[in-house]
Amino acid sequence: MAWALKLPLTDEVIESGLVQDFDASLSGIGQELGAGAYSMSDVLALPIFKQEESNLPPDSENKILPFQYVLCAATSPAIKLHDETLTYLNQGQSYEIRMLDNRKMGELPEITGKMVKSIIRVVFHDRRLQYTEHQQLEGWRWNRPGDRILDLDIPMSVGMVDPRANPTQLNTVEFLWDPSKRTSVFIQVHCISTEFTMRKHGGEKGVPFRIQIDTFKENDGEEYTEHQHSASCQVKVFKPKGADRKQKTDREKMEKRAPQEKEKYQPSYETTILTECSPWPEVTYGSGHKHNLLPAATPQDAQQWLHRNRFSPFCRLFTNFSGADLLKLTREDVIQICGPADGIRLFNALKGRVVRPRLTVYVCQESQQAREQQQKHENGDTASSTFFVYHAIYLEDLTAVELTEKIAQLFNISPRQISQIFKQGPTGIHVLVSDEVWLVSEVWSRSVSSP
């Protein structure tokens, strides 16, 4: 998770959070950790817990951020003073984001005169929707075939180099830019907030999204993988002109309030400044078993694991914990530290077991020599032999996107280099692999194996 929301835990919130987290995983509950487990008194005796969290110095204190991003859209005037700003956007309208170099003279000289890469995402603000992000986006793709959630308006953008929109990631765009030059990118968001709301009887309240930007510099291998800065803001997206009407309604409501009530609310700002946050975790769906935390993990590895699994708000609490330290915590310990909902989710993630895949596919990379030997064998040359090495790919979601990503990962290539995948039938025909092909194959295989 890339940000933290501090809300009072009512019984209703706790209950709904528990239901969601139990649905996500029950794999670790009831496991006995043995005599080596920490007791709560041992945990609380650690130096990190000897002062109140509110007294801890913030990570960003006296820290100069290298970049700043400004979304050219007004914030809502109906937001209370200590709440995060909220910005309304119109579906499909182009909005400018100014990419600003915030470095002081001589700071970060390694990126001076060089390009950096920024990735812009539209993601869910609500924690429970984050847990089901992949399913939510796949549902949107099914209902809006051929459409994207996020696009770059390239003709209007300035200073942007090598813009890319991965066809398998509908909510993500990326590009290179030179911090020393003026750079403005224009984005278009094509989904609306009510598309991810449970349908009732009209008047549904739309869910908030986040626009997040993660910026990376080049490593020694000339790949843009070294994280430099991340920032995000909260938005809601309405049908065309709906954002303007909502902004006007909020303004009129505020004008009717008494002066002492108005003091409790923020003014509306002409632009939205994205605030610093944790980098968005790179999640490979359906391969969670590869990211289990190991006892040998160093404290730095454990911090990366917490980030990757969206436990960023608790990283400071577990700053000096190694993998072994975290794995020794009991369920009760984690709940007392993190609260009921996040505590159970963290415990289940720590004790997670490998989920049996729904389908296993075996693939191999065929060389020219192997193809020639195979041709000789088919022509009757029984003396020739062909040795193929097959790799297993485990599929849990049975989607074409999942297969594409895992093939790319196996052969160390980018998913964008794979445009189409074909399945060869028994008569030699080639069938284009899609989500529908997987679904029909699964139903057919089940019917054949049924008694």
C-alpha positions as CSV (number, residue, x, y, z in Angstrom):
1,M,0.0,0.0,0.0
2,A,1.5,3.4,-1.0
3,W,-0.2,5.6,1.6
4,A,-1.7,5.4,5.1
5,L,-5.2,6.4,6.3
6,K,-5.7,7.0,10.0
7,L,-9.3,6.4,10.8
8,P,-11.0,5.5,14.1
9,L,-11.6,1.7,14.2
10,T,-15.4,1.3,14.8
11,D,-16.9,-2.1,15.3
12,E,-18.4,-2.0,11.8
13,V,-15.0,-1.2,10.2
14,I,-13.2,-3.9,12.2
15,E,-15.9,-6.5,11.3
16,S,-15.9,-5.6,7.6
17,G,-12.1,-5.6,7.5
18,L,-11.9,-9.0,9.2
19,V,-14.3,-10.5,6.7
20,Q,-12.3,-9.1,3.8
21,D,-9.0,-10.3,5.2
22,F,-10.3,-13.8,6.1
23,D,-11.6,-14.1,2.5
24,A,-8.1,-13.2,1.2
25,S,-6.3,-15.9,3.1
26,L,-6.8,-18.3,6.1
27,S,-3.6,-20.3,5.4
28,G,-1.6,-19.4,8.5
29,I,-4.3,-19.4,11.2
30,G,-3.9,-22.1,13.8
31,Q,-0.3,-22.8,13.1
32,E,1.9,-23.5,16.1
33,L,5.1,-21.5,16.1
34,G,6.8,-23.5,18.9
35,A,8.9,-22.3,21.8
36,G,10.9,-19.9,19.6
37,A,8.0,-17.5,19.2
38,Y,8.1,-14.0,20.6
39,S,5.9,-13.1,23.5
40,M,4.3,-9.6,23.4
41,S,6.3,-8.4,26.3
42,D,9.5,-9.2,24.4
43,V,8.3,-7.3,21.4
44,L,7.3,-4.3,23.4
45,A,10.7,-4.3,25.1
46,L,12.4,-3.6,21.8
47,P,13.8,0.0,21.4
48,I,11.5,0.8,18.5
49,F,8.4,0.5,20.9
50,K,9.8,2.5,23.8
51,Q,8.4,5.8,22.6
52,E,5.1,6.8,21.2
53,E,4.8,6.6,17.4
54,S,3.7,10.2,17.3
55,N,7.0,11.3,18.8
56,L,9.0,9.6,16.1
57,P,10.6,12.0,13.7
58,P,8.9,11.8,10.2
59,D,11.0,10.2,7.5
60,S,10.7,13.3,5.3
61,E,11.9,15.7,8.0
62,N,14.6,18.1,6.6
63,K,14.5,16.1,3.4
64,I,14.6,17.8,0.1
65,L,12.6,15.9,-2.5
66,P,14.3,15.6,-5.9
67,F,11.2,16.1,-7.9
68,Q,7.8,17.6,-7.7
69,Y,4.7,16.9,-9.7
70,V,1.8,19.3,-10.2
71,L,-1.6,18.2,-11.6
72,C,-3.3,21.2,-13.2
73,A,-6.8,20.7,-11.8
74,A,-8.4,22.4,-8.9
75,T,-8.9,20.8,-5.5
76,S,-12.3,20.5,-3.9
77,P,-13.3,23.2,-1.3
78,A,-15.3,20.7,0.7
79,I,-12.3,19.0,2.3
80,K,-11.6,19.4,6.0
81,L,-8.3,21.0,7.1
82,H,-6.4,17.8,8.1
83,D,-7.7,15.5,5.4
84,E,-6.0,14.8,2.1
85,T,-7.0,16.9,-0.8
86,L,-9.5,15.6,-3.4
87,T,-9.5,16.6,-7.1
88,Y,-12.4,16.0,-9.5
89,L,-11.6,15.0,-13.1
90,N,-13.7,14.6,-16.3
91,Q,-13.6,11.3,-18.1
92,G,-11.4,11.5,-21.2
93,Q,-10.3,15.1,-20.7
94,S,-6.6,15.9,-21.0
95,Y,-5.0,17.2,-17.8
96,E,-1.5,18.6,-17.6
97,I,1.0,17.2,-15.0
98,R,4.1,19.4,-14.7
99,M,7.3,17.4,-13.9
100,L,9.5,19.8,-11.9
101,D,13.2,19.4,-11.0
102,N,13.3,20.2,-7.2
103,R,17.0,19.6,-6.6
104,K,19.4,22.1,-5.1
105,M,22.6,23.0,-6.8
106,G,25.0,20.0,-6.9
107,E,22.4,17.6,-5.5
108,L,22.1,14.1,-7.2
109,P,24.8,14.9,-9.8
110,E,24.5,11.3,-11.1
111,I,21.3,12.3,-12.9
112,T,22.5,15.7,-14.2
113,G,22.3,15.7,-18.0
114,K,20.6,12.3,-18.0
115,M,17.1,11.0,-18.5
116,V,15.0,9.5,-15.8
117,K,11.9,7.3,-16.2
118,S,8.5,8.0,-14.7
119,I,5.6,5.6,-14.5
120,I,2.1,7.1,-14.0
121,R,-0.6,4.9,-12.6
122,V,-4.3,5.2,-11.9
123,V,-4.8,2.9,-8.8
124,F,-7.5,2.4,-6.2
125,H,-7.4,4.6,-3.1
126,D,-9.6,2.2,-1.1
127,R,-7.6,-0.6,0.6
128,R,-10.1,-3.4,-0.1
129,L,-10.2,-2.6,-3.8
130,Q,-6.4,-2.6,-3.8
131,Y,-6.5,-6.3,-2.7
132,T,-8.7,-7.2,-5.7
133,E,-7.1,-4.8,-8.1
134,H,-6.3,-7.4,-10.7
135,Q,-9.8,-8.8,-10.7
136,Q,-11.3,-5.3,-10.8
137,L,-9.2,-4.3,-13.9
138,E,-9.9,-7.6,-15.7
139,G,-13.7,-7.0,-15.1
140,W,-13.3,-3.5,-16.6
141,R,-11.4,-4.9,-19.6
142,W,-14.2,-7.4,-20.2
143,N,-16.8,-4.7,-20.1
144,R,-14.8,-2.2,-22.2
145,P,-12.9,-4.3,-24.8
146,G,-10.2,-2.3,-26.6
147,D,-10.3,0.6,-24.2
148,R,-7.6,1.8,-21.8
149,I,-8.0,3.2,-18.3
150,L,-5.1,5.7,-18.7
151,D,-3.7,7.3,-21.8
152,L,-1.1,9.9,-22.6
153,D,-2.1,12.8,-24.8
154,I,1.2,12.8,-26.8
155,P,0.5,15.8,-29.1
156,M,-0.1,18.2,-26.2
157,S,2.8,16.9,-24.0
158,V,6.2,18.7,-23.9
159,G,9.6,17.2,-23.1
160,M,8.4,13.6,-23.0
161,V,10.6,11.0,-24.7
162,D,9.8,7.4,-25.6
163,P,6.2,7.2,-24.3
164,R,4.9,3.7,-23.8
165,A,1.5,2.2,-22.9
166,N,1.8,-1.5,-22.2
167,P,-1.3,-3.3,-23.7
168,T,-1.4,-5.7,-20.7
169,Q,-1.4,-2.8,-18.2
170,L,-4.4,-0.7,-18.9
171,N,-3.9,1.7,-16.0
172,T,-0.2,2.5,-16.5
173,V,1.9,4.6,-18.8
174,E,5.6,5.4,-18.8
175,F,8.1,7.8,-20.5
176,L,11.6,9.3,-20.2
177,W,12.3,12.9,-19.4
178,D,15.2,15.2,-18.8
179,P,14.8,17.0,-15.4
180,S,16.9,20.0,-16.7
181,K,14.3,20.7,-19.4
182,R,10.7,21.8,-19.2
183,T,8.5,18.7,-19.1
184,S,4.7,18.6,-19.1
185,V,2.7,15.5,-19.8
186,F,-1.0,15.4,-20.5
187,I,-3.0,12.4,-19.2
188,Q,-6.5,11.2,-19.9
189,V,-8.5,8.9,-17.5
190,H,-11.2,6.9,-19.3
191,C,-12.8,5.1,-16.4
192,I,-15.2,6.7,-14.0
193,S,-15.5,6.2,-10.3
194,T,-18.9,4.7,-10.3
195,E,-17.8,1.8,-12.6
196,F,-16.2,0.1,-9.5
197,T,-19.1,0.7,-7.1
198,M,-21.6,-2.0,-6.2
199,R,-24.8,-1.4,-8.2
200,K,-27.8,-0.5,-6.1
201,H,-30.8,1.7,-7.0
202,G,-29.1,4.8,-8.5
203,G,-27.2,7.6,-6.9
204,E,-24.2,5.4,-6.2
205,K,-21.2,7.1,-4.6
206,G,-18.1,6.7,-6.8
207,V,-14.9,5.3,-5.4
208,P,-11.8,7.5,-5.2
209,F,-8.7,6.7,-7.3
210,R,-5.1,7.8,-6.9
211,I,-2.8,9.1,-9.5
212,Q,0.7,8.0,-8.6
213,I,4.0,8.8,-10.2
214,D,7.1,6.7,-9.6
215,T,10.5,8.0,-10.9
216,F,13.6,5.9,-11.5
217,K,17.2,6.6,-12.6
218,E,19.5,4.3,-14.6
219,N,21.5,1.6,-12.9
220,D,24.9,0.4,-14.0
221,G,23.2,-1.9,-16.6
222,E,21.5,1.1,-18.2
223,E,18.1,0.0,-16.9
224,Y,15.8,2.4,-15.2
225,T,15.3,0.4,-12.0
226,E,16.8,2.6,-9.2
227,H,13.9,4.3,-7.4
228,Q,14.3,8.1,-6.9
229,H,10.9,9.5,-5.9
230,S,7.2,8.7,-5.6
231,A,4.2,10.9,-5.1
232,S,0.4,10.7,-5.5
233,C,-2.9,12.5,-5.1
234,Q,-6.5,11.5,-4.6
235,V,-9.0,12.0,-7.4
236,K,-12.5,11.1,-8.5
237,V,-13.5,10.8,-12.1
238,F,-16.9,11.8,-13.5
239,K,-18.6,11.6,-16.8
240,P,-17.8,14.5,-19.1
241,K,-18.6,17.9,-17.4
242,G,-19.6,16.0,-14.2
243,A,-16.4,17.2,-12.4
244,D,-17.3,20.8,-13.2
245,R,-20.8,20.4,-11.8
246,K,-19.5,18.6,-8.6
247,Q,-16.9,21.4,-8.0
248,K,-19.7,24.0,-8.4
249,T,-21.9,22.1,-6.0
250,D,-19.2,21.9,-3.4
251,R,-18.4,25.6,-3.7
252,E,-22.1,26.5,-3.2
253,K,-22.4,24.3,-0.1
254,M,-19.3,26.0,1.4
255,E,-20.7,29.5,0.7
256,K,-23.8,28.6,2.7
257,R,-21.8,27.6,5.8
258,A,-21.3,29.9,8.8
259,P,-17.9,31.6,9.0
260,Q,-16.8,29.5,11.9
261,E,-17.7,26.3,10.0
262,K,-15.7,27.5,6.9
263,E,-12.6,27.7,9.0
264,K,-12.6,23.9,9.4
265,Y,-12.2,23.4,5.7
266,Q,-9.3,23.9,3.2
267,P,-9.5,26.5,0.5
268,S,-9.8,25.3,-3.1
269,Y,-6.4,25.4,-4.8
270,E,-6.0,26.0,-8.5
271,T,-3.6,23.1,-8.9
272,T,-3.0,19.8,-7.1
273,I,0.5,19.1,-5.7
274,L,1.2,15.3,-5.5
275,T,2.5,14.4,-2.0
276,E,5.4,12.0,-1.4
277,C,4.4,8.4,-0.8
278,S,6.0,4.9,-0.9
279,P,6.7,3.4,-4.3
280,W,3.9,1.4,-5.8
281,P,4.7,-2.3,-5.3
282,E,5.5,-4.3,-8.5
283,V,3.1,-7.2,-8.2
284,T,3.3,-10.2,-10.5
285,Y,-0.2,-11.7,-10.1
286,G,-0.5,-15.4,-9.5
287,S,3.1,-15.8,-8.4
288,G,2.8,-14.8,-4.8
289,H,4.5,-18.0,-3.6
290,K,7.7,-16.7,-5.1
291,H,7.7,-13.7,-2.7
292,N,7.4,-15.6,0.7
293,L,9.5,-14.0,3.4
294,L,12.5,-16.2,4.3
295,P,14.1,-16.5,7.7
296,A,17.5,-15.5,6.2
297,A,16.1,-12.2,5.0
298,T,18.1,-9.2,6.2
299,P,16.2,-6.2,7.7
300,Q,16.6,-4.4,4.4
301,D,15.1,-7.4,2.6
302,A,12.3,-7.5,5.1
303,Q,11.5,-3.8,4.5
304,Q,11.3,-4.5,0.7
305,W,9.0,-7.4,1.4
306,L,6.7,-5.2,3.5
307,H,6.6,-2.6,0.7
308,R,6.0,-5.2,-2.0
309,N,3.1,-6.7,-0.1
310,R,1.5,-3.3,0.7
311,F,2.4,-3.0,4.4
312,S,4.3,0.3,3.9
313,P,2.6,2.0,6.9
314,F,4.3,-0.5,9.2
315,C,7.8,-0.3,7.8
316,R,9.0,2.1,10.5
317,L,7.7,-0.1,13.3
318,F,9.6,-3.1,11.9
319,T,12.8,-1.1,10.9
320,N,15.3,-3.4,12.6
321,F,13.4,-6.7,12.1
322,S,15.0,-9.4,10.0
323,G,12.9,-12.2,8.3
324,A,13.5,-14.5,11.2
325,D,12.3,-11.8,13.7
326,L,9.0,-11.2,11.7
327,L,8.4,-14.9,11.3
328,K,8.7,-15.5,15.1
329,L,5.8,-13.1,15.8
330,T,2.6,-14.8,16.9
331,R,-0.8,-13.9,15.5
332,E,-1.7,-12.1,18.7
333,D,1.5,-10.1,18.6
334,V,0.9,-8.9,15.0
335,I,-2.7,-7.9,15.8
336,Q,-1.7,-5.9,18.8
337,I,1.0,-4.1,16.8
338,C,-1.0,-3.5,13.5
339,G,-4.6,-3.7,14.6
340,P,-7.2,-6.5,13.8
341,A,-7.6,-6.1,10.1
342,D,-4.0,-5.4,9.0
343,G,-2.6,-7.7,11.7
344,I,-4.5,-10.8,10.4
345,R,-3.5,-9.8,6.8
346,L,0.2,-9.5,7.7
347,F,0.2,-12.7,9.7
348,N,-1.4,-14.6,6.8
349,A,1.1,-13.1,4.4
350,L,4.0,-14.1,6.7
351,K,2.7,-17.7,7.0
352,G,1.3,-18.0,3.5
353,R,1.4,-21.3,1.7
354,V,1.7,-22.1,-2.0
355,V,-1.7,-22.2,-3.6
356,R,-2.2,-25.1,-6.0
357,P,-2.3,-23.8,-9.5
358,R,-5.5,-24.2,-11.6
359,L,-3.4,-25.1,-14.7
360,T,0.2,-26.1,-15.4
361,V,1.6,-25.4,-18.9
362,Y,5.0,-26.7,-20.2
363,V,6.9,-24.6,-22.6
364,C,10.3,-24.7,-24.2
365,Q,12.4,-22.4,-26.4
366,E,13.2,-24.2,-29.6
367,S,16.5,-23.6,-31.3
368,Q,17.2,-23.8,-35.1
369,Q,19.2,-27.0,-34.6
370,A,16.4,-28.6,-32.7
371,R,13.9,-27.8,-35.4
372,E,16.2,-29.3,-38.1
373,Q,16.6,-32.5,-36.0
374,Q,12.9,-32.7,-35.4
375,Q,12.3,-32.3,-39.2
376,K,14.7,-35.2,-39.9
377,H,12.9,-37.3,-37.4
378,E,9.5,-36.6,-39.0
379,N,11.0,-37.6,-42.4
380,G,11.9,-41.1,-41.1
381,D,15.4,-40.5,-39.8
382,T,15.1,-42.5,-36.6
383,A,18.8,-42.1,-35.7
384,S,18.4,-38.4,-35.0
385,S,17.2,-37.5,-31.6
386,T,16.0,-34.2,-30.3
387,F,16.4,-33.1,-26.7
388,F,13.9,-30.4,-25.5
389,V,14.0,-28.8,-22.1
390,Y,10.5,-27.8,-20.9
391,H,9.7,-25.3,-18.2
392,A,6.6,-25.4,-16.1
393,I,4.4,-22.3,-15.9
394,Y,1.8,-22.3,-13.1
395,L,-1.4,-20.4,-13.8
396,E,-3.9,-19.4,-11.1
397,D,-6.1,-16.8,-12.9
398,L,-6.3,-18.5,-16.3
399,T,-6.0,-15.2,-18.2
400,A,-4.0,-14.4,-21.4
401,V,-2.3,-11.5,-19.5
402,E,-1.1,-13.9,-16.8
403,L,0.4,-16.3,-19.4
404,T,2.0,-13.4,-21.3
405,E,3.7,-12.1,-18.1
406,K,4.9,-15.4,-17.0
407,I,6.4,-16.4,-20.4
408,A,8.1,-13.0,-20.5
409,Q,9.5,-13.6,-17.0
410,L,10.7,-17.1,-17.9
411,F,12.6,-16.0,-21.0
412,N,13.8,-12.7,-19.5
413,I,12.0,-10.5,-22.0
414,S,9.5,-7.6,-21.7
415,P,5.8,-8.6,-21.9
416,R,5.4,-5.9,-24.6
417,Q,7.6,-8.0,-26.9
418,I,4.9,-10.7,-27.0
419,S,2.1,-9.5,-29.2
420,Q,0.1,-12.8,-29.5
421,I,0.2,-16.3,-28.2
422,F,-1.1,-19.3,-30.2
423,K,-2.1,-22.8,-29.0
424,Q,-1.5,-25.5,-31.6
425,G,-4.4,-27.9,-32.0
426,P,-4.3,-31.7,-32.8
427,T,-4.7,-31.1,-36.5
428,G,-2.0,-28.4,-36.6
429,I,-4.3,-25.4,-36.5
430,H,-3.2,-22.4,-34.5
431,V,-5.8,-21.0,-32.0
432,L,-5.2,-17.5,-30.6
433,V,-5.1,-17.7,-26.8
434,S,-7.5,-15.4,-25.0
435,D,-9.4,-15.4,-21.7
436,E,-12.3,-17.1,-23.4
437,V,-10.1,-19.9,-24.8
438,W,-8.8,-20.6,-21.2
439,L,-12.3,-20.6,-19.8
440,V,-13.7,-23.0,-22.4
441,S,-10.7,-25.3,-22.0
442,E,-11.1,-25.5,-18.3
443,V,-14.9,-26.3,-18.5
444,W,-14.2,-28.9,-21.2
445,S,-11.4,-30.6,-19.2
446,R,-13.7,-30.7,-16.1
447,S,-16.5,-32.3,-18.1
448,V,-14.2,-34.9,-19.5
449,S,-12.8,-35.9,-16.1
450,S,-16.2,-36.0,-14.4
451,P,-17.4,-39.5,-13.6
